[in-house]
Amino acid sequence: MPETYKSFGTIIGSTAATSVYSGVTGTALVNSINISNGSTFISNLVTVELLKGSTAYSIITGAVLPIGSSLQVLDSTLVLESSNTLRCTAGYTASVNIIVSVLEIT
């Protein structure tokens, strides 16, 4: 089975749930989820969820992200299957930067 390390990043600029990582064929081992507040004028709130089908499971909910700070969400590896999606929601429209590091096994 081939294994490939990848990083995915996005800027969450709205309060809608935004897909950060999905669509793996096989299995993905999420090694880290790093979130930072790119705003210079407002603290933010963040929620990260694992979506399995139509059910969302919270990884972190309403975490406060002060100006200029960052947050490491995982303390151990998270296994994603092919139908799973990681998504992030910001409390305010100020920019939240998120980087996900994964090992894809196909």
N, CA and C of each residue as an Amber inpcrd file, in Angstrom:
protein
   318
   0.8390000  -1.1810000   0.0000000   0.0000000   0.0000000   0.0000000
   0.8850000   1.2440000   0.0000000   0.7010000   2.1410000  -0.9890000
   1.4920000   3.3750000  -1.0270000   1.1180000   4.3230000   0.1170000
   2.1200000   5.0030000   0.6270000   1.9260000   5.9820000   1.6940000
   2.4900000   7.3170000   1.2290000   1.7290000   8.3910000   1.4390000
   2.1490000   9.7160000   1.0110000   1.8650000  10.7230000   2.1070000
   2.9010000  11.4860000   2.5160000   2.7040000  12.5710000   3.4690000
   2.2260000  13.8060000   2.7270000   1.2110000  14.4750000   3.2770000
   0.6760000  15.6850000   2.6620000   0.2840000  16.6890000   3.7330000
   0.2890000  17.9650000   3.3350000  -0.2090000  19.0400000   4.1900000
  -1.2760000  19.8010000   3.4210000  -2.3220000  20.1740000   4.1180000
  -3.4030000  20.9380000   3.5330000  -3.6210000  22.1680000   4.3860000
  -3.7970000  23.3070000   3.7510000  -4.0320000  24.5320000   4.4880000
  -5.1500000  25.3330000   3.8650000  -5.8270000  26.0900000   4.6910000
  -6.8730000  26.9800000   4.2110000  -7.0360000  28.1310000   5.1930000
  -7.6610000  29.1770000   4.7180000  -8.0010000  30.3160000   5.5630000
  -9.5120000  30.3260000   5.7120000  -9.9620000  30.2850000   6.9530000
 -11.3940000  30.3200000   7.2370000 -11.7660000  31.7950000   7.3990000
 -12.4780000  32.3370000   6.4330000 -12.8140000  33.7570000   6.4600000
 -14.2860000  34.0210000   6.6600000 -15.0400000  32.9930000   7.0250000
 -16.4690000  33.1770000   7.2670000 -16.8620000  32.3550000   8.4880000
 -18.1110000  32.4800000   8.8910000 -18.5770000  31.7230000  10.0520000
 -19.2580000  30.4150000   9.6500000 -19.2010000  30.0670000   8.3710000
 -19.7710000  28.8010000   7.9040000 -18.7660000  27.6730000   8.0990000
 -19.2660000  26.4750000   8.3290000 -18.3850000  25.3060000   8.4350000
 -17.6790000  25.1070000   7.0940000 -16.3510000  25.0230000   7.1420000
 -15.5360000  24.9270000   5.9400000 -14.7810000  23.6120000   5.9380000
 -14.8910000  22.8690000   4.8540000 -14.1650000  21.6150000   4.7090000
 -12.6700000  21.9020000   4.6020000 -11.8840000  21.2340000   5.4310000
 -10.4370000  21.4200000   5.4410000  -9.7360000  20.2470000   4.7590000
 -10.2470000  19.0470000   4.9570000  -9.6360000  17.8580000   4.3580000
 -10.7030000  16.7980000   4.1670000 -10.7650000  16.2390000   2.9520000
 -11.7210000  15.1630000   2.6680000 -11.2930000  14.4490000   1.3910000
 -12.0180000  13.4220000   1.0620000 -11.8460000  12.7730000  -0.2180000
 -10.6950000  11.8030000  -0.3370000 -10.1460000  11.3360000   0.7680000
  -9.0680000  10.3680000   0.6820000  -9.6360000   9.0300000   0.2020000
  -8.8800000   8.3530000  -0.6420000  -9.2350000   7.0080000  -1.0640000
  -8.4120000   6.0590000  -0.2020000  -9.0470000   5.3450000   0.6620000
  -8.3320000   4.4870000   1.5980000  -8.4310000   5.0600000   3.0030000
  -7.2830000   5.2290000   3.6370000  -7.2210000   5.7180000   5.0090000
  -6.2260000   6.8550000   5.1010000  -6.5050000   7.8080000   5.9760000
  -5.5680000   8.8950000   6.2330000  -5.3270000   8.9930000   7.7310000
  -4.0680000   9.1300000   8.0990000  -3.6940000   9.3430000   9.4970000
  -3.3800000  10.8220000   9.6610000  -4.2260000  11.5190000  10.4010000
  -4.0210000  12.9460000  10.6350000  -3.0520000  13.0770000  11.8030000
  -1.8750000  13.6370000  11.5070000  -0.8420000  13.7640000  12.5290000
  -0.9500000  15.0600000  13.3160000  -1.4150000  16.1220000  12.6570000
  -1.5480000  17.3880000  13.3720000  -2.5780000  18.2800000  12.7110000
  -3.2030000  19.0890000  13.5470000  -4.1100000  20.1450000  13.0970000
  -3.6650000  21.3980000  13.8430000  -3.0770000  22.3350000  13.1100000
  -2.6070000  23.5870000  13.7000000  -3.5000000  24.7270000  13.2400000
  -3.9600000  25.5250000  14.1800000  -4.8370000  26.6520000  13.8800000
  -4.2040000  27.9130000  14.4290000  -4.2180000  28.9760000  13.6390000
  -3.7000000  30.2560000  14.1320000  -4.6600000  31.3780000  13.7860000
  -4.6140000  32.4190000  14.5880000  -5.4480000  33.5890000  14.3870000
  -4.6550000  34.6000000  13.5790000  -5.0320000  34.7880000  12.3220000
  -4.3320000  35.7180000  11.4490000  -4.7710000  37.1570000  11.6210000
  -5.7420000  37.3840000  12.4820000  -6.2490000  38.7390000  12.6950000
  -5.3350000  39.5210000  13.6390000  -5.2080000  40.8100000  13.3820000
  -4.4360000  41.6880000  14.2750000  -5.3490000  42.5480000  15.1370000
  -6.6780000  42.3040000  15.0440000  -7.5880000  43.1770000  15.7830000
  -8.6720000  42.4700000  16.5860000  -8.8250000  41.1240000  16.4530000
  -9.8960000  40.4560000  17.1840000  -9.5110000  39.0200000  17.5410000
  -9.8780000  38.6150000  18.7470000  -9.7770000  37.2020000  19.1200000
 -10.8720000  36.4470000  18.3750000 -10.7390000  35.1400000  18.2720000
 -11.7220000  34.3600000  17.5430000 -12.0490000  33.0890000  18.3100000
 -13.0860000  32.4270000  17.9010000 -13.4800000  31.1300000  18.4370000
 -13.4160000  30.1290000  17.2990000 -12.9650000  28.9150000  17.5790000
 -12.8890000  27.8980000  16.5360000 -13.4880000  26.5780000  17.0040000
 -14.0820000  25.8990000  16.0540000 -14.6090000  24.5630000  16.2640000
 -14.0740000  23.6800000  15.1500000 -13.5820000  22.5020000  15.5080000
 -13.1080000  21.5360000  14.5260000 -13.9200000  20.2620000  14.7300000
 -14.4280000  19.7300000  13.6060000 -15.2770000  18.5500000  13.6670000
 -14.8360000  17.4940000  12.6680000 -15.1220000  16.2600000  13.0070000
 -14.9740000  15.1250000  12.1040000 -16.3720000  14.7800000  11.6260000
 -16.5830000  14.8500000  10.3280000 -17.8830000  14.5480000   9.7430000
 -17.8390000  13.1380000   9.1700000 -18.7050000  12.2620000   9.7110000
 -18.8350000  10.8800000   9.2430000 -20.2460000  10.7380000   8.7150000
 -20.3650000  10.7350000   7.3810000 -21.7040000  10.7480000   6.7890000
 -22.3530000  12.0890000   7.0980000 -23.5050000  12.0700000   7.7310000
 -24.1810000  13.3170000   8.0880000 -24.0320000  13.6480000   9.5710000
 -23.2260000  12.8640000  10.3030000 -23.0420000  13.0980000  11.7310000
 -21.7070000  13.7710000  11.9940000 -21.7450000  14.8750000  12.7480000
 -20.5300000  15.6190000  13.0900000 -20.1130000  15.2870000  14.5180000
 -18.8240000  14.9460000  14.6700000 -18.2590000  14.6540000  15.9850000
 -17.2500000  15.7450000  16.3080000 -17.4280000  16.3760000  17.4390000
 -16.5770000  17.5020000  17.8130000 -15.1980000  17.0350000  18.2570000
 -14.1720000  17.6760000  17.7120000 -12.7960000  17.4610000  18.1680000
 -12.4520000  18.5520000  19.1750000 -12.8480000  19.7750000  18.8520000
 -12.7120000  20.9020000  19.7750000 -13.8420000  21.8730000  19.4560000
 -14.4600000  22.4300000  20.4820000 -15.6350000  23.2810000  20.2820000
 -15.4580000  24.6240000  20.9640000 -15.6100000  25.6970000  20.1920000
 -15.5850000  27.0500000  20.7460000 -14.2990000  27.4240000  21.4570000
 -13.1750000  26.9100000  20.9760000 -11.8930000  27.2370000  21.6060000
 -11.5470000  28.7000000  21.3230000 -11.1250000  29.4090000  22.3520000
 -10.7470000  30.8090000  22.2010000  -9.3580000  30.8860000  21.5780000
  -9.2380000  31.6950000  20.5410000  -7.9820000  31.8770000  19.8270000
  -7.6250000  33.3630000  19.8900000  -6.8240000  33.7680000  20.8840000
  -6.4720000  35.1840000  21.0240000  -5.7010000  35.7200000  19.8160000
  -5.6370000  37.0150000  19.6860000  -4.9100000  37.6720000  18.5980000
  -3.4750000  37.1490000  18.5640000  -3.0390000  36.7610000  17.3690000
  -1.6590000  36.3360000  17.1580000  -1.2820000  35.0110000  17.7980000
  -2.2530000  34.2320000  18.2230000  -1.9290000  32.9630000  18.8800000
  -2.2130000  31.7860000  17.9530000  -1.7620000  30.6120000  18.3910000
  -2.0330000  29.3930000  17.6320000  -2.4280000  28.2790000  18.5880000
  -2.9810000  27.2260000  18.0230000  -3.4970000  26.1190000  18.8120000
  -3.1880000  24.8170000  18.0900000  -2.6320000  23.8610000  18.8050000
  -2.4180000  22.5010000  18.3050000  -3.6080000  21.6860000  18.7910000
  -4.4370000  21.1930000  17.8820000  -5.7060000  20.5730000  18.2520000
  -5.5630000  19.1280000  18.7000000  -4.7240000  18.3390000  18.0520000
  -4.6190000  16.9170000  18.3590000  -3.4980000  16.6140000  19.3430000
  -3.7400000  15.6180000  20.1990000  -2.6580000  15.1210000  21.0560000
  -2.2780000  13.6870000  20.6790000  -2.9720000  13.1250000  19.6890000
  -2.6170000  11.8190000  19.1450000  -3.1600000  11.7380000  17.7140000
  -2.7840000  10.7010000  17.0040000  -3.1770000  10.5360000  15.6080000
  -4.6780000  10.2810000  15.4910000  -5.2800000  10.8880000  14.4750000
  -6.6940000  10.7080000  14.1750000  -6.8010000   9.9480000  12.8620000
  -7.5580000   8.8540000  12.8530000  -7.7210000   8.0330000  11.6550000
  -8.9770000   8.4790000  10.9110000  -8.8050000   8.7680000   9.6040000
  -9.9320000   9.1190000   8.7530000 -10.1260000   8.0320000   7.7070000
 -11.3700000   7.6800000   7.4740000 -11.7080000   6.7350000   6.4200000
 -12.1710000   7.5220000   5.1980000 -12.3850000   6.8250000   4.0870000
 -12.6390000   7.4930000   2.8090000 -13.8540000   8.4150000   2.8100000
 -14.8480000   8.1620000   3.6170000 -16.0510000   8.9980000   3.6100000
 -16.0110000  10.1160000   4.6560000 -14.9040000  10.2640000   5.3730000
 -14.8080000  11.2580000   6.4410000 -14.3100000  12.6010000   5.9340000
 -14.7110000  13.6640000   6.6360000 -14.2890000  15.0280000   6.3070000
 -13.9320000  15.7470000   7.5920000 -12.8370000  16.5010000   7.5600000
 -12.5140000  17.4120000   8.6500000 -13.0280000  18.7890000   8.2550000
 -13.6980000  19.4610000   9.1810000 -14.1560000  20.8110000   8.8820000
 -13.9250000  21.7220000  10.0690000 -13.8300000  23.0050000   9.7750000
 -13.5510000  24.0110000  10.7910000 -14.5660000  25.1430000  10.6600000
 -14.9790000  25.6710000  11.7990000 -15.8940000  26.8030000  11.8350000
 -15.2710000  27.8780000  12.7150000 -15.2610000  29.1050000  12.2170000
 -14.7710000  30.2380000  12.9950000 -15.9610000  30.9790000  13.5960000
 -15.7630000  31.5700000  14.7550000 -16.8310000  32.3170000  15.4170000
 -17.0660000  33.6790000  14.8010000 -16.0220000  34.2510000  14.2020000
 -16.1120000  35.5670000  13.5770000 -15.4730000  35.4780000  12.1920000
 -15.7220000  36.4720000  11.3520000 -15.2280000  36.4280000   9.9840000
 -13.7560000  36.8100000   9.8590000 -13.1010000  37.1680000  10.9480000
 -11.6590000  37.4370000  10.8940000 -10.9290000  36.1490000  10.5350000
  -9.7960000  36.2750000   9.8650000  -9.1460000  35.0960000   9.3040000
  -8.5680000  34.1430000  10.3480000  -8.8990000  32.8830000  10.1730000
  -8.3340000  31.7860000  10.9460000  -7.5850000  30.9130000   9.9400000
  -6.3200000  30.6500000  10.2000000  -5.5030000  29.8090000   9.3290000
  -5.4230000  28.4170000   9.9310000  -5.6030000  27.3950000   9.0890000
  -5.5480000  26.0210000   9.5760000  -4.6830000  25.1900000   8.6320000
  -3.8050000  24.3840000   9.2280000  -2.9400000  23.4830000   8.4730000
  -3.1160000  22.0810000   9.0440000  -3.3830000  21.1320000   8.1460000
  -3.5710000  19.7400000   8.5290000  -2.4760000  18.9180000   7.8780000
  -1.7900000  18.1100000   8.6860000  -0.7300000  17.2390000   8.1870000
  -1.2210000  15.7990000   8.2730000  -1.1620000  15.0910000   7.1240000
  -1.7040000  13.7280000   7.0590000  -0.7480000  12.7600000   6.3760000
  -0.9240000  11.5040000   6.6890000  -0.2890000  10.4070000   5.9730000
  -1.3990000   9.6360000   5.3010000  -1.4510000   9.6910000   3.9560000
  -2.4720000   8.9750000   3.2060000  -1.9770000   7.5730000   2.8680000
  -2.8040000   6.5870000   3.1250000  -2.4980000   5.1870000   2.8100000
  -3.5540000   4.7200000   1.8260000  -3.1320000   4.4590000   0.5930000
  -4.1060000   4.0750000  -0.4470000  -3.8440000   2.6780000  -0.9600000
